[in-house]
Amino acid sequence: KSQVPRLTARQRMRNEDQDRWEDSRLLASGAVTQANVQTEFEDETENKVHLIVHNLKPPFLTKGFKFTTQQKMVSVVKDATNDFAQCARKGSALLREVREQNERSKMRQRFWELA
């Protein structure tokens, strides 16, 4: 009898992971195309991520809606200290640089038009 070497669970998972990686690299390179879409996923043992969601409703969606005479603007960002709000407030450095370059080129053109 020829005995087939048994694989441990770790070896089997590593082989499956390697096969998935090779398939994804082939698909990404365009060497092959995927004919059917995988609809069943067997990755039940993956790490689960716990997501905390704050279900906040604005006052106009609640039943006790009242008109106010509030003069100042209402902040659309509830938590101004989170990363997304800070990044949005700072703006893109690349966009700022491109705008400055455009302004400089316009100023140069105006200077040469006046001269």
FENGIDA-V699464 format. One line per field, one symbol per residue. ss: DSSP state (@ for helix, = for strand, . for the rest). phi: phi as a letter, one per 40 degrees, with the letter a starting at -180 (. if undefined). A space follows every 10 residues. Layout:
ss->???
phi->???
This chain:
ss->........@@ @@@@@@@@@@ @@@@@@@@@. .......... .......... ........@@ @......... .......... ..@@@@@@@@ ..@@@@@@@@ @@@@@@@@@@ @@@@.
phi->.cccccbccc cccccccccc cccccccccg cbbccbccbb bbccccccbc bcbccbbcdc cccccbcbbc ccccccbcbc cccccccccc gccccccccc cccccccccc ccccc
